[in-house]
Amino acid sequence: MNIVVANRQRRKRINSRLLKEIVGALFAELEITEAELGINIVAAREMALVNETFLNHTGSTDVITFDHAEKRKGRAGKLKELHGELFICVDDAIAQAREFKTSWQSEIIRYVVHGVLHLLGYDDLKPQLRRRMKQEENRLVRLLASRFALAQLTRTAKI
């Protein structure tokens, strides 16, 4: 397993070690046997640039997933390896946390889970598929929140 976290924004300090631990637990729960995952934590400005450059969409978004695996056939949840990259926007996490009355840290974990599910073949373009993906996303976020203190994703300054 290779998990690389790049914090490319300055609004929030990120505990990369804890984030890698949480992702490792997610992989274990999903029985992922092989993984290469890059997680880029970015600000809205960079996310908007990525969104416009690669997806031709305007503005920022919460998470963008890039699948770098060779094309393979498989059903959602049946794939046990992944190779990809996530771009996660802290500014969107903060805004959505306010809207949904949660923490920005739990939103970050939700975006990681969402991206990993996409890498495993889940799709959210059709209502029925979206419901199935959202159910699995909610289950995994609850599980991870019960095992980890998500508030500790905020890295404190060293004294």
PAGUZA-418440 format. One record per residue: x negated, z negated, y negated of N, C-alpha, C in turn; residue in one letter; residue number from 1. Coordinates in steps of 0.1 Angstrom, whole numbers. Each point is the difference from the previous one (the first is absolute). Layout:
+-------+-------+-------+-------+-------+-------+-------+-------+-------+------+-----+
:   n_u :   n_w :   n_v :  ca_u :  ca_w :  ca_v :   c_u :   c_w :   c_v : code : pos :
+-------+-------+-------+-------+-------+-------+-------+-------+-------+------+-----+
:     X :     Z :     Y :     X :     Z :     Y :     X :     Z :     Y :    a : NUM :
...
+-------+-------+-------+-------+-------+-------+-------+-------+-------+------+-----+
This chain:
+-------+-------+-------+-------+-------+-------+-------+-------+-------+------+-----+
:   n_u :   n_w :   n_v :  ca_u :  ca_w :  ca_v :   c_u :   c_w :   c_v : code : pos :
+-------+-------+-------+-------+-------+-------+-------+-------+-------+------+-----+
:    -9 :     0 :    12 :     9 :     0 :   -12 :    -9 :     0 :   -12 :    m :   1 :
:     3 :     9 :    -9 :    -7 :     0 :   -13 :    10 :     1 :   -11 :    n :   2 :
:     0 :   -11 :    -8 :     9 :    -2 :   -11 :    -9 :    -1 :   -13 :    i :   3 :
:     2 :     8 :    -9 :    -8 :     0 :   -13 :    10 :    -2 :   -11 :    v :   4 :
:    -2 :   -11 :    -8 :     8 :    -2 :   -12 :    -8 :     2 :   -13 :    v :   5 :
:     5 :     8 :    -8 :    -6 :     3 :   -13 :    10 :    -4 :   -11 :    a :   6 :
:    -4 :   -10 :    -8 :     8 :    -5 :   -11 :    -5 :     8 :   -12 :    n :   7 :
:     8 :     9 :    -5 :    -4 :     9 :   -10 :     9 :    -2 :   -13 :    r :   8 :
:     5 :   -12 :    -2 :     7 :    -4 :   -12 :    -4 :   -14 :    -4 :    q :   9 :
:     3 :    -4 :   -12 :    -4 :   -12 :    -6 :    11 :   -10 :    -3 :    r :  10 :
:    12 :     3 :     2 :    11 :    -8 :    -3 :     1 :   -13 :     8 :    r :  11 :
:    -3 :     2 :    13 :     1 :   -11 :    10 :   -12 :     0 :     8 :    k :  12 :
:    -5 :   -12 :     3 :   -12 :    -2 :     9 :     6 :     0 :    14 :    r :  13 :
:    -7 :     7 :     9 :     5 :     1 :    14 :    -9 :    -6 :    10 :    i :  14 :
:     5 :    -8 :     9 :    -8 :    -6 :    10 :    -1 :    10 :    12 :    n :  15 :
:   -10 :     9 :    -1 :    -1 :    11 :    10 :    -2 :    -5 :    14 :    s :  16 :
:    -7 :   -11 :     2 :    -2 :    -6 :    13 :    14 :    -4 :     7 :    r :  17 :
:     8 :    -6 :    -8 :    14 :    -4 :     5 :     8 :    12 :     3 :    l :  18 :
:    -1 :    10 :    -9 :     8 :    12 :     2 :    -4 :     7 :    13 :    l :  19 :
:   -13 :     0 :     3 :    -5 :     6 :    12 :     5 :    -8 :    12 :    k :  20 :
:     1 :   -13 :    -1 :     5 :    -8 :    11 :    14 :     2 :     2 :    e :  21 :
:     8 :     2 :   -10 :    14 :     2 :     1 :     3 :    14 :     7 :    i :  22 :
:    -8 :    10 :    -5 :     1 :    13 :     6 :    -4 :     0 :    15 :    v :  23 :
:   -10 :    -8 :     4 :    -4 :    -2 :    13 :    11 :    -6 :     9 :    g :  24 :
:     7 :    -9 :    -6 :    12 :    -6 :     7 :    11 :    10 :     2 :    a :  25 :
:     2 :     8 :   -11 :    10 :    11 :     1 :    -3 :    10 :    11 :    l :  26 :
:   -13 :     4 :     1 :    -4 :     9 :    11 :     2 :    -7 :    14 :    f :  27 :
:    -3 :   -12 :     1 :     2 :    -7 :    13 :    15 :     0 :     3 :    a :  28 :
:     8 :    -3 :    -9 :    15 :    -1 :     2 :     5 :    14 :     5 :    e :  29 :
:    -6 :    11 :    -6 :     5 :    13 :     3 :    -8 :     6 :    12 :    l :  30 :
:    -9 :    -8 :     5 :    -8 :     4 :    12 :    -8 :    13 :    -3 :    e :  31 :
:    -5 :     1 :   -12 :    -9 :    11 :    -5 :   -14 :    -3 :     6 :    i :  32 :
:    -4 :    10 :     8 :   -13 :    -2 :     7 :   -12 :     6 :    -7 :    t :  33 :
:     2 :    10 :    -9 :   -10 :     6 :    -7 :     4 :     2 :   -14 :    e :  34 :
:    -8 :    -4 :   -10 :     5 :     3 :   -14 :   -12 :     1 :   -10 :    a :  35 :
:     2 :     9 :    -9 :    -9 :     2 :   -11 :    10 :     0 :   -12 :    e :  36 :
:    -1 :   -10 :    -9 :    10 :    -1 :   -11 :    -7 :    -3 :   -12 :    l :  37 :
:     1 :     8 :   -11 :    -4 :    -3 :   -13 :    12 :    -4 :    -8 :    g :  38 :
:    -2 :   -12 :    -7 :    10 :    -5 :    -9 :    -5 :     0 :   -14 :    i :  39 :
:     5 :     8 :    -9 :    -4 :     1 :   -14 :    11 :    -7 :    -9 :    n :  40 :
:    -4 :   -11 :    -6 :     9 :    -8 :    -9 :    -3 :     6 :   -14 :    i :  41 :
:    10 :     6 :    -6 :    -2 :     7 :   -13 :    10 :    -5 :   -10 :    v :  42 :
:    -2 :     4 :   -12 :     9 :    -2 :   -12 :     9 :    12 :    -1 :    a :  43 :
:    10 :    -1 :    -8 :    10 :    10 :    -1 :    -6 :    13 :    -5 :    a :  44 :
:    -9 :     0 :    -9 :    -6 :    12 :    -5 :    -7 :     8 :    11 :    r :  45 :
:    -8 :    -6 :     9 :    -6 :     7 :    11 :    10 :     5 :    10 :    e :  46 :
:    10 :    -9 :     2 :    11 :     4 :    10 :     7 :    12 :    -5 :    m :  47 :
:     3 :     1 :   -13 :     7 :    12 :    -5 :    -9 :    12 :     1 :    a :  48 :
:   -13 :    -1 :    -1 :    -9 :    11 :     1 :     0 :     5 :    15 :    l :  49 :
:    -1 :    -9 :     9 :     1 :     3 :    15 :    13 :     7 :     3 :    v :  50 :
:    11 :    -6 :    -5 :    13 :     5 :     3 :     2 :    14 :    -6 :    n :  51 :
:    -5 :     3 :   -12 :     1 :    13 :    -5 :    -9 :    10 :     6 :    e :  52 :
:   -12 :    -4 :     3 :   -10 :     9 :     6 :     3 :     4 :    14 :    t :  53 :
:     4 :    -9 :     9 :     2 :     3 :    14 :    15 :     2 :     4 :    f :  54 :
:     9 :    -5 :    -8 :    15 :     1 :     4 :     8 :     8 :   -10 :    l :  55 :
:    -6 :     3 :   -11 :     7 :     7 :   -11 :    12 :    -8 :    -5 :    n :  56 :
:    -1 :   -13 :     0 :    10 :    -9 :    -5 :    -5 :    -6 :   -13 :    h :  57 :
:     9 :    -2 :    -9 :    -4 :    -6 :   -13 :     1 :   -15 :     0 :    t :  58 :
:   -10 :    -7 :    -5 :     1 :   -15 :    -2 :    -6 :    -7 :    12 :    g :  59 :
:     0 :   -13 :    -2 :    -5 :    -9 :    11 :    10 :    -2 :    11 :    s :  60 :
:    -4 :    -6 :    11 :     8 :    -4 :    11 :    -6 :   -12 :     7 :    t :  61 :
:     7 :    -6 :     9 :    -5 :   -12 :     6 :   -11 :     2 :    10 :    d :  62 :
:     2 :    10 :     9 :   -10 :     3 :    11 :     0 :    14 :     3 :    v :  63 :
:   -12 :     6 :     2 :    -1 :    13 :     5 :    -9 :     0 :    12 :    i :  64 :
:     4 :     7 :    11 :    -7 :     0 :    13 :    -6 :    13 :     3 :    t :  65 :
:   -12 :     0 :     3 :    -7 :    13 :     5 :    -4 :    -2 :    14 :    f :  66 :
:     5 :     9 :     9 :    -3 :    -1 :    14 :   -12 :    10 :     2 :    d :  67 :
:   -11 :    -6 :     5 :   -12 :     8 :     2 :    -3 :     2 :    15 :    h :  68 :
:    10 :    -3 :     8 :    -1 :     2 :    15 :     2 :    15 :     3 :    a :  69 :
:    -5 :     4 :    11 :     2 :    13 :     5 :    15 :     1 :     4 :    e :  70 :
:     6 :    11 :    -2 :    14 :     2 :     3 :     3 :    -4 :    15 :    k :  71 :
:    10 :    -8 :     1 :     4 :    -5 :    14 :    15 :     0 :     1 :    r :  72 :
:     4 :     0 :    12 :    15 :    -1 :     2 :     2 :   -15 :     4 :    k :  73 :
:    11 :    -5 :    -4 :     4 :   -14 :     3 :    12 :    -4 :    -7 :    g :  74 :
:     7 :   -10 :     5 :    11 :    -5 :    -7 :    -3 :   -12 :    -8 :    r :  75 :
:     8 :    -3 :    -9 :    -3 :   -12 :    -9 :    -2 :   -12 :     8 :    a :  76 :
:   -11 :    -7 :    -2 :    -3 :   -13 :     6 :    -7 :     2 :    14 :    g :  77 :
:    -1 :    12 :     5 :    -6 :     2 :    13 :   -15 :     3 :    -1 :    k :  78 :
:    -5 :     4 :   -12 :   -14 :     3 :    -2 :    -7 :   -14 :    -1 :    l :  79 :
:   -12 :     0 :     6 :    -7 :   -13 :     0 :   -14 :     1 :    -6 :    k :  80 :
:    -2 :    11 :    -8 :   -12 :     1 :    -8 :     3 :     7 :   -13 :    e :  81 :
:    -7 :    -3 :   -10 :     2 :     6 :   -13 :   -13 :     2 :    -8 :    l :  82 :
:     0 :    10 :    -8 :   -11 :     3 :    -9 :     6 :     4 :   -13 :    h :  83 :
:    -1 :    -8 :   -10 :     6 :     3 :   -13 :    -4 :    -8 :   -12 :    g :  84 :
:     6 :     3 :   -11 :    -3 :    -7 :   -12 :    12 :    -3 :    -8 :    e :  85 :
:     1 :   -12 :    -6 :    11 :    -4 :    -8 :    -4 :    -2 :   -14 :    l :  86 :
:     8 :     4 :   -10 :    -2 :    -3 :   -14 :    12 :    -9 :    -3 :    f :  87 :
:    -3 :   -12 :    -5 :    10 :   -10 :    -3 :    -2 :    -4 :   -15 :    i :  88 :
:    12 :     1 :    -7 :     0 :    -3 :   -14 :     4 :   -15 :    -3 :    c :  89 :
:   -10 :    -7 :    -6 :     3 :   -14 :    -4 :    11 :    -1 :   -10 :    v :  90 :
:    -1 :     9 :   -10 :    10 :     0 :   -11 :    14 :     1 :     5 :    d :  91 :
:     2 :     9 :    10 :    13 :     2 :     6 :     4 :   -12 :     8 :    d :  92 :
:   -10 :    -6 :     7 :     3 :   -12 :     8 :     5 :   -11 :    -9 :    a :  93 :
:    -6 :    -2 :   -12 :     4 :   -10 :    -9 :    14 :     2 :    -5 :    i :  94 :
:     3 :    13 :    -4 :    13 :     3 :    -5 :    11 :    -1 :    11 :    a :  95 :
:    -3 :     4 :    12 :    10 :    -1 :    11 :     2 :   -14 :     4 :    q :  96 :
:   -11 :    -8 :    -1 :     2 :   -15 :     4 :    10 :    -6 :   -10 :    a :  97 :
:    -1 :     3 :   -13 :     9 :    -5 :    -9 :    15 :     4 :     3 :    r :  98 :
:     1 :    13 :     3 :    13 :     6 :     3 :     6 :    -6 :    12 :    e :  99 :
:    -8 :    -2 :    11 :     5 :    -5 :    13 :    -1 :   -15 :     2 :    f : 100 :
:    -5 :    -7 :   -11 :    -2 :   -14 :     0 :    -9 :    -5 :    12 :    k : 101 :
:   -11 :     6 :     1 :   -10 :    -3 :    10 :   -14 :    -1 :    -7 :    t : 102 :
:   -11 :     0 :     7 :   -13 :    -1 :    -6 :    -7 :    14 :     1 :    s : 103 :
:    -9 :     2 :   -10 :    -7 :    13 :     1 :    -8 :     1 :    12 :    w : 104 :
:    -5 :   -12 :     5 :    -8 :     0 :    13 :     8 :     5 :    12 :    q : 105 :
:    13 :    -5 :     1 :     8 :     5 :    11 :     3 :    14 :    -2 :    s : 106 :
:     2 :     5 :   -12 :     2 :    15 :    -2 :   -12 :     8 :     5 :    e : 107 :
:   -12 :    -5 :    -3 :   -12 :     7 :     5 :     0 :     1 :    15 :    i : 108 :
:     3 :   -11 :     6 :     1 :     0 :    15 :    11 :     9 :     5 :    i : 109 :
:    11 :     0 :    -7 :    11 :    10 :     4 :    -5 :    14 :    -1 :    r : 110 :
:    -8 :     3 :   -11 :    -5 :    14 :    -1 :   -10 :     4 :    11 :    y : 111 :
:    -8 :   -10 :     3 :   -10 :     2 :    11 :     8 :     3 :    13 :    v : 112 :
:    10 :    -8 :     3 :     8 :     2 :    12 :     7 :    13 :     0 :    v : 113 :
:     6 :     4 :   -11 :     7 :    13 :    -2 :   -10 :    11 :     3 :    h : 114 :
:   -12 :     0 :    -6 :    -9 :    10 :     2 :    -5 :     1 :    14 :    g : 115 :
:    -2 :   -11 :     7 :    -4 :     0 :    14 :    11 :     6 :     9 :    v : 116 :
:    12 :    -3 :    -3 :    11 :     5 :     7 :     1 :    15 :    -1 :    l : 117 :
:    -3 :     5 :   -12 :     0 :    15 :    -2 :   -12 :     6 :     9 :    h : 118 :
:   -11 :    -7 :     0 :   -11 :     5 :     8 :     3 :     0 :    15 :    l : 119 :
:     9 :    -8 :     4 :     4 :    -1 :    14 :    11 :    10 :     3 :    l : 120 :
:     5 :     7 :   -10 :    10 :    10 :     3 :    14 :    -3 :    -5 :    g : 121 :
:     2 :   -11 :    -6 :    13 :    -4 :    -6 :     3 :     9 :   -12 :    y : 122 :
:    12 :     3 :    -2 :     4 :     9 :   -11 :    12 :    -6 :    -8 :    d : 123 :
:     1 :     2 :   -13 :    10 :    -6 :    -8 :     8 :    11 :    -8 :    d : 124 :
:    -1 :    12 :     4 :     7 :    11 :    -7 :    15 :     1 :     2 :    l : 125 :
:     4 :    -4 :    12 :    14 :     1 :     4 :     6 :   -15 :     1 :    k : 126 :
:    13 :    -2 :    -4 :     5 :   -13 :     0 :    -2 :    -8 :    13 :    p : 127 :
:     3 :     6 :    11 :    -1 :    -7 :    13 :   -15 :    -4 :     3 :    q : 128 :
:    -9 :     9 :    -3 :   -14 :    -3 :     2 :    -5 :   -11 :   -10 :    l : 129 :
:     5 :     1 :   -12 :    -3 :    -9 :   -11 :     4 :   -14 :     4 :    r : 130 :
:    12 :    -2 :     6 :     5 :   -13 :     4 :    -9 :    -5 :    11 :    r : 131 :
:    -3 :     8 :    10 :    -9 :    -5 :    11 :   -13 :    -4 :    -5 :    r : 132 :
:    -6 :     8 :    -9 :   -13 :    -4 :    -6 :     1 :   -13 :    -8 :    m : 133 :
:    10 :    -1 :    -8 :     2 :   -12 :    -8 :     2 :   -13 :     8 :    k : 134 :
:     7 :     2 :    11 :     2 :   -12 :     9 :   -13 :    -4 :     6 :    q : 135 :
:    -9 :     9 :     4 :   -13 :    -3 :     6 :    -9 :    -6 :   -11 :    e : 136 :
:     1 :     6 :   -12 :    -8 :    -5 :   -11 :     4 :   -14 :    -3 :    e : 137 :
:    13 :    -3 :    -1 :     4 :   -14 :    -3 :    -4 :   -10 :    10 :    n : 138 :
:     1 :     4 :    13 :    -4 :    -9 :    11 :   -15 :    -3 :    -1 :    r : 139 :
:    -8 :    10 :    -3 :   -15 :    -2 :     0 :    -4 :    -8 :   -13 :    l : 140 :
:     6 :     2 :   -11 :    -3 :    -7 :   -12 :     4 :   -15 :     2 :    v : 141 :
:    12 :    -3 :     6 :     3 :   -14 :     3 :   -10 :    -6 :    10 :    r : 142 :
:    -4 :     7 :    10 :    -9 :    -5 :    10 :   -13 :    -4 :    -7 :    l : 143 :
:    -6 :     9 :    -8 :   -12 :    -2 :    -7 :     1 :   -11 :   -10 :    l : 144 :
:    11 :    -1 :    -7 :     2 :   -11 :   -10 :     1 :   -14 :     7 :    a : 145 :
:     4 :     0 :    13 :     1 :   -12 :     7 :   -14 :    -5 :     5 :    s : 146 :
:    -9 :    10 :     2 :   -13 :    -3 :     5 :   -11 :    -2 :   -10 :    r : 147 :
:     3 :     5 :   -12 :   -11 :     0 :   -11 :     7 :    -5 :   -13 :    f : 148 :
:    -9 :    -7 :    -8 :     5 :    -4 :   -13 :    -3 :    11 :    -9 :    a : 149 :
:    10 :     9 :    -2 :    -2 :    12 :    -8 :    -5 :    -2 :   -14 :    l : 150 :
:     4 :   -12 :    -6 :    -4 :    -3 :   -14 :   -15 :    -1 :    -1 :    a : 151 :
:    -7 :    -2 :    11 :   -15 :    -1 :     0 :    -6 :    14 :    -1 :    q : 152 :
:     8 :    11 :     0 :    -6 :    13 :    -3 :    -6 :     1 :   -14 :    l : 153 :
:     4 :   -10 :    -8 :    -6 :     0 :   -13 :   -13 :    -8 :     1 :    t : 154 :
:   -11 :     8 :    -2 :   -13 :    -6 :     1 :    -3 :    -8 :   -13 :    r : 155 :
:    -4 :   -13 :     2 :    -3 :    -8 :   -12 :   -14 :     2 :    -5 :    t : 156 :
:    -2 :    -2 :   -12 :   -14 :     2 :    -6 :    -9 :   -11 :     6 :    a : 157 :
:   -13 :     5 :     2 :   -10 :   -10 :     5 :    -5 :    -8 :   -11 :    k : 158 :
:    -2 :   -13 :     3 :    -5 :    -9 :   -10 :   -15 :    -3 :     2 :    i : 159 :
+-------+-------+-------+-------+-------+-------+-------+-------+-------+------+-----+
